[in-house]
Amino acid sequence: PPPHELETKPLKPQWMIQVLRLLLPANTLLFVDIGNCMMWFGHFFEVQIPGTYFINLGFGAMGHAVAAAVGAQVTAKNRRVVVVTGDAAFAMNGMEVHTAVEQQLPVIWIVMNNSGHGMVHQGEMVLRGSVVSESKFSNTIDFSKLSQALGALGCKVESAKELNDAITVALASERPTVIDVIIDSEEIPPGLSQRAEALKKAFLNKKTASGMPGFST
């Protein structure tokens, strides 16, 4: 990240990804969950070795990466296994952290915490100009405390510098670690913006063709 972004809070996802790419070994097995994290990493993360990047696009199950990484670490004992997930996706599983603690598996979970279902919230704002669903949490989950209660290392970070320090410690510790990253909830991934614009055009064309009023926000 540029120097002026190192201490900026909250952390913008694109700078978070740069920090991870710089620090993670090239052969790290990276599991990316479903949600905004999928959009961010699909656009910005550079995969350097084939067979090291995993997204469950079959069922698109939120929280899949949180659990899948534990199995991967069992079979890939000499490689680092890292999960990138959203706070809503992590909350759908999460207890696998305790399994990793019990089995001494040094999985690293990185939680992109925007206090809710970011893809839903941002998608509705871009598509409609307003939010109609309960997509934001009234109580932000503190995953650093949750992970500590499960016996893992846990920390909360809000800037690129803090993330850099946390990843460095996690890689050196060889212990299960959860890094709760407070990200800028207003930063919209490019892929989501493009998808929303395509849907708006599709709705407009469909309604215009049927003689109905065009879609508006």
MIDOSE-1310 file (N, C-alpha, C; in nm, 2 decimals, decimal comma, always signed):
residues 217
ppph	+0,08/-0,12/+0,00/+0,00/+0,00/+0,00/+0,09/+0,13/+0,00; +0,04/+0,23/-0,06/+0,12/+0,36/-0,05/+0,13/+0,40/+0,09; +0,24/+0,48/+0,12/+0,27/+0,52/+0,26/+0,15/+0,58/+0,33; +0,07/+0,66/+0,27/-0,04/+0,73/+0,34/-0,15/+0,63/+0,37
elet	-0,15/+0,51/+0,32/-0,25/+0,41/+0,35/-0,21/+0,32/+0,46; -0,08/+0,32/+0,50/-0,04/+0,22/+0,60/-0,11/+0,24/+0,74; -0,14/+0,36/+0,78/-0,20/+0,38/+0,91/-0,35/+0,42/+0,90; -0,40/+0,42/+0,77/-0,54/+0,46/+0,75/-0,64/+0,36/+0,81
kplk	-0,74/+0,41/+0,88/-0,84/+0,32/+0,94/-0,98/+0,37/+0,90; -1,07/+0,28/+0,87/-1,05/+0,14/+0,86/-0,97/+0,10/+0,73; -0,93/-0,02/+0,73/-0,84/-0,07/+0,62/-0,93/-0,10/+0,49; -0,88/-0,05/+0,38/-0,95/-0,07/+0,25/-0,91/-0,21/+0,20
pqwm	-1,00/-0,29/+0,16/-0,98/-0,43/+0,12/-0,86/-0,45/+0,02; -0,85/-0,36/-0,08/-0,75/-0,37/-0,18/-0,61/-0,36/-0,12; -0,59/-0,28/-0,01/-0,46/-0,28/+0,05/-0,44/-0,40/+0,14; -0,54/-0,45/+0,20/-0,53/-0,57/+0,27/-0,48/-0,69/+0,19
iqvl	-0,53/-0,70/+0,06/-0,49/-0,80/-0,03/-0,34/-0,78/-0,07; -0,30/-0,66/-0,08/-0,16/-0,64/-0,11/-0,07/-0,69/+0,00; -0,11/-0,66/+0,12/-0,03/-0,70/+0,24/-0,02/-0,86/+0,24; -0,13/-0,92/+0,21/-0,13/-1,07/+0,22/-0,04/-1,13/+0,11
rlll	-0,05/-1,07/-0,01/+0,03/-1,12/-0,12/+0,18/-1,11/-0,10; +0,22/-1,00/-0,03/+0,36/-0,97/+0,00/+0,41/-1,07/+0,10; +0,33/-1,10/+0,20/+0,37/-1,18/+0,32/+0,35/-1,33/+0,31; +0,25/-1,37/+0,24/+0,22/-1,52/+0,24/+0,31/-1,59/+0,14
pant	+0,37/-1,71/+0,18/+0,45/-1,79/+0,09/+0,37/-1,82/-0,04; +0,44/-1,82/-0,15/+0,37/-1,84/-0,28/+0,29/-1,97/-0,28; +0,34/-2,08/-0,21/+0,27/-2,21/-0,21/+0,16/-2,22/-0,10; +0,13/-2,11/-0,04/+0,02/-2,11/+0,06/-0,11/-2,16/+0,00
llfv	-0,18/-2,25/+0,07/-0,32/-2,29/+0,02/-0,42/-2,19/+0,07; -0,48/-2,11/-0,02/-0,57/-2,00/+0,02/-0,71/-2,04/-0,01; -0,79/-2,04/+0,09/-0,94/-2,07/+0,08/-1,01/-1,94/+0,09; -1,08/-1,90/-0,01/-1,16/-1,78/-0,01/-1,31/-1,81/+0,00
dign	-1,37/-1,74/+0,09/-1,52/-1,78/+0,11/-1,61/-1,70/+0,02; -1,74/-1,73/+0,03/-1,84/-1,67/-0,06/-1,88/-1,53/+0,00; -1,90/-1,43/-0,08/-1,94/-1,30/-0,04/-1,85/-1,20/-0,10; -1,84/-1,08/-0,03/-1,76/-0,97/-0,09/-1,61/-1,01/-0,10
cmmw	-1,57/-1,10/-0,01/-1,42/-1,14/-0,01/-1,39/-1,21/-0,14; -1,49/-1,28/-0,20/-1,47/-1,35/-0,32/-1,45/-1,25/-0,44; -1,53/-1,14/-0,43/-1,52/-1,04/-0,53/-1,39/-0,96/-0,52; -1,35/-0,93/-0,40/-1,22/-0,86/-0,38/-1,10/-0,94/-0,43
fghf	-1,10/-1,07/-0,39/-0,98/-1,15/-0,42/-0,98/-1,19/-0,56; -1,10/-1,21/-0,62/-1,10/-1,25/-0,76/-1,05/-1,14/-0,85; -1,06/-1,01/-0,80/-1,02/-0,90/-0,88/-0,87/-0,86/-0,86; -0,83/-0,87/-0,73/-0,70/-0,81/-0,70/-0,59/-0,92/-0,66
fevq	-0,62/-1,04/-0,62/-0,52/-1,13/-0,57/-0,45/-1,20/-0,68; -0,32/-1,20/-0,68/-0,24/-1,27/-0,78/-0,20/-1,41/-0,74; -0,25/-1,51/-0,81/-0,22/-1,65/-0,78/-0,09/-1,68/-0,85; +0,01/-1,72/-0,77/+0,14/-1,74/-0,83/+0,17/-1,89/-0,87
ipgt	+0,10/-1,98/-0,80/+0,12/-2,13/-0,83/-0,01/-2,19/-0,85; -0,03/-2,27/-0,96/-0,16/-2,34/-0,98/-0,19/-2,43/-0,86; -0,32/-2,45/-0,84/-0,36/-2,54/-0,73/-0,35/-2,49/-0,59; -0,34/-2,36/-0,57/-0,32/-2,30/-0,44/-0,44/-2,21/-0,40
yfin	-0,54/-2,20/-0,49/-0,64/-2,10/-0,47/-0,78/-2,17/-0,48; -0,86/-2,16/-0,37/-0,98/-2,24/-0,37/-1,11/-2,16/-0,33; -1,21/-2,16/-0,42/-1,34/-2,10/-0,39/-1,45/-2,21/-0,42; -1,54/-2,22/-0,33/-1,65/-2,32/-0,35/-1,76/-2,26/-0,43
lgfg	-1,75/-2,26/-0,56/-1,85/-2,20/-0,65/-1,96/-2,30/-0,69; -1,95/-2,43/-0,64/-2,05/-2,53/-0,67/-2,19/-2,49/-0,61; -2,19/-2,49/-0,48/-2,32/-2,45/-0,41/-2,31/-2,31/-0,36; -2,19/-2,25/-0,36/-2,17/-2,11/-0,31/-2,21/-2,10/-0,17
amgh	-2,16/-2,20/-0,09/-2,20/-2,20/+0,05/-2,11/-2,11/+0,14; -2,17/-2,01/+0,20/-2,10/-1,92/+0,29/-2,05/-2,00/+0,41; -1,93/-1,98/+0,45/-1,87/-2,05/+0,56/-1,79/-2,17/+0,52; -1,80/-2,22/+0,40/-1,74/-2,34/+0,35/-1,59/-2,33/+0,38
avaa	-1,52/-2,22/+0,34/-1,38/-2,21/+0,35/-1,33/-2,22/+0,50; -1,41/-2,17/+0,59/-1,38/-2,17/+0,73/-1,35/-2,32/+0,78; -1,43/-2,41/+0,73/-1,42/-2,55/+0,77/-1,32/-2,63/+0,68; -1,33/-2,60/+0,55/-1,25/-2,67/+0,45/-1,10/-2,66/+0,48
avga	-1,05/-2,55/+0,53/-0,91/-2,53/+0,55/-0,86/-2,62/+0,66; -0,94/-2,66/+0,75/-0,89/-2,76/+0,86/-0,85/-2,89/+0,79; -0,94/-2,94/+0,70/-0,91/-3,06/+0,63/-0,78/-3,05/+0,55; -0,77/-2,93/+0,48/-0,65/-2,91/+0,40/-0,52/-2,91/+0,48
qvta	-0,53/-2,85/+0,60/-0,41/-2,85/+0,68/-0,37/-2,99/+0,74; -0,47/-3,07/+0,76/-0,44/-3,21/+0,80/-0,35/-3,28/+0,69; -0,39/-3,26/+0,57/-0,32/-3,33/+0,46/-0,20/-3,26/+0,41; -0,19/-3,13/+0,43/-0,07/-3,05/+0,38/+0,00/-3,00/+0,50
knrr	+0,06/-3,09/+0,57/+0,13/-3,05/+0,70/+0,24/-2,95/+0,69; +0,31/-2,95/+0,57/+0,43/-2,87/+0,55/+0,40/-2,74/+0,48; +0,27/-2,71/+0,46/+0,24/-2,59/+0,39/+0,15/-2,50/+0,47; +0,15/-2,37/+0,45/+0,06/-2,29/+0,52/-0,08/-2,29/+0,46
vvvv	-0,18/-2,29/+0,54/-0,32/-2,29/+0,50/-0,38/-2,16/+0,56; -0,44/-2,08/+0,47/-0,50/-1,95/+0,51/-0,64/-1,94/+0,46; -0,73/-1,89/+0,54/-0,87/-1,86/+0,50/-0,89/-1,71/+0,50; -0,96/-1,67/+0,39/-1,02/-1,53/+0,39/-1,17/-1,54/+0,39
tgda	-1,23/-1,49/+0,48/-1,38/-1,50/+0,50/-1,44/-1,37/+0,54; -1,57/-1,36/+0,53/-1,64/-1,24/+0,58/-1,69/-1,27/+0,72; -1,73/-1,17/+0,80/-1,78/-1,19/+0,93/-1,90/-1,27/+0,93; -1,99/-1,25/+0,83/-2,12/-1,32/+0,83/-2,09/-1,47/+0,79
afam	-2,00/-1,49/+0,70/-1,97/-1,63/+0,66/-1,90/-1,70/+0,78; -1,81/-1,64/+0,85/-1,74/-1,70/+0,96/-1,84/-1,74/+1,07; -1,94/-1,66/+1,09/-2,04/-1,68/+1,19/-2,13/-1,80/+1,16; -2,13/-1,85/+1,03/-2,21/-1,96/+1,00/-2,14/-2,09/+1,04
ngme	-2,01/-2,09/+1,06/-1,94/-2,20/+1,12/-1,85/-2,16/+1,23; -1,72/-2,15/+1,22/-1,64/-2,09/+1,32/-1,59/-2,18/+1,43; -1,66/-2,28/+1,47/-1,62/-2,37/+1,58/-1,50/-2,46/+1,53; -1,48/-2,46/+1,40/-1,36/-2,54/+1,35/-1,23/-2,49/+1,41
vhta	-1,23/-2,36/+1,46/-1,11/-2,31/+1,52/-1,07/-2,40/+1,64; -1,17/-2,44/+1,72/-1,14/-2,53/+1,83/-1,09/-2,66/+1,79; -1,13/-2,72/+1,67/-1,08/-2,84/+1,62/-0,93/-2,82/+1,58; -0,90/-2,71/+1,52/-0,76/-2,68/+1,49/-0,67/-2,67/+1,61
veqq	-0,73/-2,61/+1,72/-0,65/-2,60/+1,84/-0,63/-2,74/+1,90; -0,73/-2,82/+1,90/-0,71/-2,95/+1,96/-0,61/-3,04/+1,88; -0,61/-3,02/+1,75/-0,53/-3,10/+1,66/-0,39/-3,03/+1,63; -0,37/-2,91/+1,69/-0,25/-2,83/+1,67/-0,22/-2,81/+1,52
lpvi	-0,32/-2,76/+1,46/-0,32/-2,72/+1,31/-0,30/-2,57/+1,30; -0,20/-2,52/+1,24/-0,17/-2,38/+1,24/-0,24/-2,30/+1,13; -0,37/-2,33/+1,11/-0,45/-2,25/+1,01/-0,46/-2,11/+1,05; -0,46/-2,02/+0,96/-0,48/-1,88/+0,98/-0,61/-1,83/+0,92
wivm	-0,70/-1,78/+1,00/-0,83/-1,73/+0,95/-0,82/-1,58/+0,95; -0,85/-1,52/+0,83/-0,85/-1,37/+0,82/-1,00/-1,33/+0,79; -1,06/-1,26/+0,89/-1,20/-1,22/+0,88/-1,21/-1,08/+0,83; -1,27/-1,06/+0,71/-1,30/-0,93/+0,66/-1,43/-0,88/+0,73
nnsg	-1,41/-0,80/+0,83/-1,52/-0,76/+0,92/-1,58/-0,63/+0,88; -1,70/-0,63/+0,82/-1,77/-0,51/+0,79/-1,91/-0,50/+0,86; -1,92/-0,59/+0,96/-2,04/-0,59/+1,05/-2,17/-0,62/+0,97; -2,16/-0,72/+0,90/-2,29/-0,76/+0,83/-2,26/-0,84/+0,70
hgmv	-2,37/-0,85/+0,62/-2,37/-0,92/+0,49/-2,33/-0,81/+0,39; -2,20/-0,79/+0,37/-2,16/-0,67/+0,28/-2,21/-0,68/+0,14; -2,21/-0,80/+0,08/-2,25/-0,81/-0,06/-2,40/-0,77/-0,07; -2,48/-0,82/+0,02/-2,62/-0,79/+0,02/-2,65/-0,64/+0,04
hqge	-2,58/-0,58/+0,14/-2,60/-0,44/+0,17/-2,55/-0,35/+0,05; -2,43/-0,37/+0,01/-2,38/-0,29/-0,10/-2,45/-0,31/-0,23; -2,49/-0,44/-0,26/-2,56/-0,47/-0,38/-2,70/-0,40/-0,39; -2,77/-0,39/-0,28/-2,90/-0,32/-0,28/-2,88/-0,17/-0,29
mvlr	-2,77/-0,12/-0,23/-2,75/+0,02/-0,25/-2,71/+0,06/-0,39; -2,63/-0,02/-0,46/-2,59/+0,01/-0,59/-2,71/-0,02/-0,69; -2,79/-0,12/-0,66/-2,90/-0,16/-0,75/-3,02/-0,07/-0,73; -3,06/-0,04/-0,61/-3,18/+0,02/-0,58/-3,16/+0,16/-0,52
gsvv	-3,05/+0,19/-0,46/-3,03/+0,32/-0,39/-3,08/+0,32/-0,25; -3,12/+0,20/-0,20/-3,17/+0,19/-0,07/-3,16/+0,05/-0,02; -3,17/+0,02/+0,11/-3,15/-0,11/+0,16/-3,29/-0,16/+0,21; -3,33/-0,28/+0,17/-3,46/-0,34/+0,21/-3,45/-0,46/+0,30
sesk	-3,32/-0,51/+0,32/-3,31/-0,63/+0,40/-3,23/-0,60/+0,52; -3,23/-0,69/+0,62/-3,16/-0,68/+0,74/-3,01/-0,73/+0,72; -2,94/-0,65/+0,65/-2,80/-0,69/+0,61/-2,69/-0,65/+0,70; -2,72/-0,55/+0,79/-2,62/-0,50/+0,88/-2,64/-0,55/+1,02
fsnt	-2,53/-0,59/+1,09/-2,55/-0,64/+1,23/-2,56/-0,52/+1,32; -2,65/-0,53/+1,42/-2,66/-0,43/+1,52/-2,55/-0,45/+1,62; -2,49/-0,57/+1,63/-2,38/-0,59/+1,72/-2,27/-0,65/+1,64; -2,16/-0,58/+1,63/-2,04/-0,63/+1,56/-1,97/-0,74/+1,64
idfs	-1,94/-0,85/+1,58/-1,88/-0,97/+1,65/-1,73/-0,94/+1,66; -1,68/-0,96/+1,78/-1,54/-0,95/+1,81/-1,47/-1,09/+1,79; -1,42/-1,12/+1,67/-1,37/-1,25/+1,65/-1,23/-1,27/+1,72; -1,16/-1,17/+1,76/-1,04/-1,19/+1,83/-1,07/-1,25/+1,97
klsq	-1,17/-1,20/+2,03/-1,21/-1,25/+2,16/-1,27/-1,39/+2,15; -1,35/-1,42/+2,05/-1,40/-1,55/+2,02/-1,29/-1,65/+2,00; -1,20/-1,62/+1,92/-1,09/-1,71/+1,89/-1,00/-1,74/+2,02; -0,98/-1,64/+2,10/-0,91/-1,66/+2,22/-0,98/-1,75/+2,32
alga	-1,11/-1,74/+2,32/-1,19/-1,83/+2,40/-1,19/-1,97/+2,36; -1,16/-1,99/+2,23/-1,15/-2,13/+2,17/-1,01/-2,18/+2,18; -0,92/-2,10/+2,24/-0,78/-2,15/+2,26/-0,68/-2,11/+2,15; -0,72/-2,03/+2,05/-0,64/-1,99/+1,94/-0,58/-1,85/+1,97
lgck	-0,48/-1,81/+1,89/-0,43/-1,67/+1,89/-0,54/-1,59/+1,82; -0,56/-1,47/+1,87/-0,66/-1,38/+1,81/-0,62/-1,24/+1,83; -0,64/-1,16/+1,72/-0,61/-1,02/+1,73/-0,71/-0,94/+1,64; -0,72/-0,81/+1,67/-0,81/-0,73/+1,59/-0,72/-0,62/+1,52
vesa	-0,73/-0,60/+1,39/-0,65/-0,50/+1,33/-0,73/-0,40/+1,24; -0,68/-0,28/+1,23/-0,76/-0,18/+1,15/-0,68/-0,11/+1,05; -0,55/-0,14/+1,03/-0,47/-0,07/+0,93/-0,38/-0,17/+0,87; -0,32/-0,13/+0,75/-0,23/-0,21/+0,68/-0,11/-0,25/+0,77
keln	-0,06/-0,15/+0,84/+0,06/-0,18/+0,93/+0,03/-0,28/+1,04; -0,09/-0,27/+1,10/-0,13/-0,36/+1,20/-0,15/-0,50/+1,14; -0,20/-0,51/+1,02/-0,22/-0,64/+0,95/-0,09/-0,70/+0,92; +0,01/-0,62/+0,87/+0,14/-0,67/+0,85/+0,20/-0,73/+0,97
dait	+0,19/-0,67/+1,08/+0,25/-0,72/+1,21/+0,18/-0,85/+1,25; +0,04/-0,85/+1,23/-0,03/-0,97/+1,28/+0,00/-1,09/+1,19; +0,01/-1,07/+1,06/+0,04/-1,18/+0,97/+0,18/-1,24/+1,00; +0,27/-1,15/+1,03/+0,41/-1,19/+1,06/+0,41/-1,27/+1,19
vala	+0,34/-1,23/+1,29/+0,33/-1,31/+1,41/+0,27/-1,44/+1,39; +0,16/-1,44/+1,31/+0,08/-1,57/+1,29/+0,17/-1,67/+1,21; +0,24/-1,63/+1,11/+0,32/-1,72/+1,04/+0,44/-1,78/+1,12; +0,49/-1,70/+1,22/+0,59/-1,74/+1,30/+0,55/-1,83/+1,42
serp	+0,42/-1,82/+1,46/+0,37/-1,88/+1,58/+0,35/-2,03/+1,56; +0,31/-2,08/+1,44/+0,27/-2,22/+1,42/+0,15/-2,26/+1,50; +0,06/-2,16/+1,54/-0,06/-2,19/+1,61/-0,18/-2,14/+1,53; -0,30/-2,20/+1,56/-0,42/-2,15/+1,49/-0,44/-2,01/+1,53
tvid	-0,47/-1,93/+1,43/-0,48/-1,78/+1,45/-0,60/-1,72/+1,38; -0,67/-1,63/+1,44/-0,78/-1,56/+1,38/-0,75/-1,41/+1,39; -0,74/-1,35/+1,27/-0,71/-1,21/+1,26/-0,84/-1,14/+1,21; -0,90/-1,06/+1,30/-1,02/-0,98/+1,28/-0,98/-0,85/+1,22
viid	-1,01/-0,84/+1,09/-0,97/-0,72/+1,01/-1,09/-0,63/+0,99; -1,09/-0,51/+1,05/-1,20/-0,41/+1,04/-1,17/-0,34/+0,90; -1,26/-0,37/+0,81/-1,24/-0,31/+0,67/-1,34/-0,20/+0,65; -1,31/-0,12/+0,55/-1,40/-0,01/+0,51/-1,53/-0,06/+0,45
seei	-1,64/-0,05/+0,52/-1,76/-0,11/+0,48/-1,83/-0,04/+0,36; -1,78/+0,08/+0,33/-1,83/+0,16/+0,21/-1,76/+0,13/+0,08; -1,64/+0,06/+0,09/-1,56/+0,03/-0,03/-1,63/-0,08/-0,10; -1,67/-0,06/-0,23/-1,74/-0,16/-0,30/-1,65/-0,23/-0,40
ppgl	-1,64/-0,36/-0,40/-1,56/-0,43/-0,50/-1,60/-0,41/-0,64; -1,50/-0,40/-0,73/-1,54/-0,37/-0,87/-1,63/-0,47/-0,93; -1,62/-0,60/-0,90/-1,71/-0,70/-0,96/-1,85/-0,68/-0,92; -1,87/-0,64/-0,80/-2,01/-0,62/-0,75/-2,08/-0,50/-0,82
sqra	-2,00/-0,39/-0,84/-2,05/-0,28/-0,91/-2,09/-0,31/-1,05; -2,01/-0,39/-1,12/-2,03/-0,43/-1,26/-2,16/-0,52/-1,26; -2,17/-0,61/-1,16/-2,28/-0,70/-1,16/-2,41/-0,62/-1,14; -2,41/-0,53/-1,05/-2,53/-0,45/-1,03/-2,57/-0,37/-1,15
ealk	-2,47/-0,31/-1,22/-2,50/-0,23/-1,33/-2,56/-0,32/-1,44; -2,51/-0,44/-1,46/-2,56/-0,53/-1,56/-2,71/-0,57/-1,53; -2,74/-0,59/-1,40/-2,88/-0,62/-1,36/-2,97/-0,50/-1,38; -2,92/-0,38/-1,36/-3,01/-0,27/-1,38/-3,04/-0,25/-1,53
kafl	-2,94/-0,28/-1,62/-2,97/-0,27/-1,76/-3,07/-0,38/-1,80; -3,05/-0,50/-1,74/-3,14/-0,61/-1,78/-3,28/-0,58/-1,74; -3,30/-0,53/-1,62/-3,44/-0,49/-1,57/-3,50/-0,38/-1,66; -3,41/-0,29/-1,70/-3,46/-0,18/-1,78/-3,51/-0,23/-1,92
nkkt	-3,43/-0,31/-1,98/-3,46/-0,37/-2,11/-3,58/-0,45/-2,10; -3,60/-0,53/-2,00/-3,71/-0,62/-1,98/-3,84/-0,54/-1,97; -3,84/-0,44/-1,88/-3,96/-0,36/-1,86/-3,99/-0,27/-1,98; -3,89/-0,22/-2,05/-3,92/-0,14/-2,16/-3,98/-0,22/-2,27
asgm	-3,93/-0,35/-2,29/-3,98/-0,44/-2,40/-4,13/-0,48/-2,37; -4,17/-0,48/-2,24/-4,30/-0,52/-2,21/-4,40/-0,40/-2,19; -4,34/-0,28/-2,22/-4,43/-0,16/-2,21/-4,44/-0,11/-2,07; -4,37/-0,17/-1,97/-4,38/-0,12/-1,84/-4,28/-0,01/-1,81
pgfs	-4,30/+0,07/-1,71/-4,20/+0,18/-1,68/-4,06/+0,12/-1,65; -3,96/+0,19/-1,69/-3,82/+0,14/-1,68/-3,78/+0,14/-1,53; -3,68/+0,06/-1,50/-3,62/+0,05/-1,37/-3,56/+0,18/-1,33; -3,58/+0,22/-1,20/-3,52/+0,34/-1,15/-3,48/+0,33/-1,01
t	-3,39/+0,41/-0,96/-3,35/+0,40/-0,82/-3,39/+0,53/-0,75
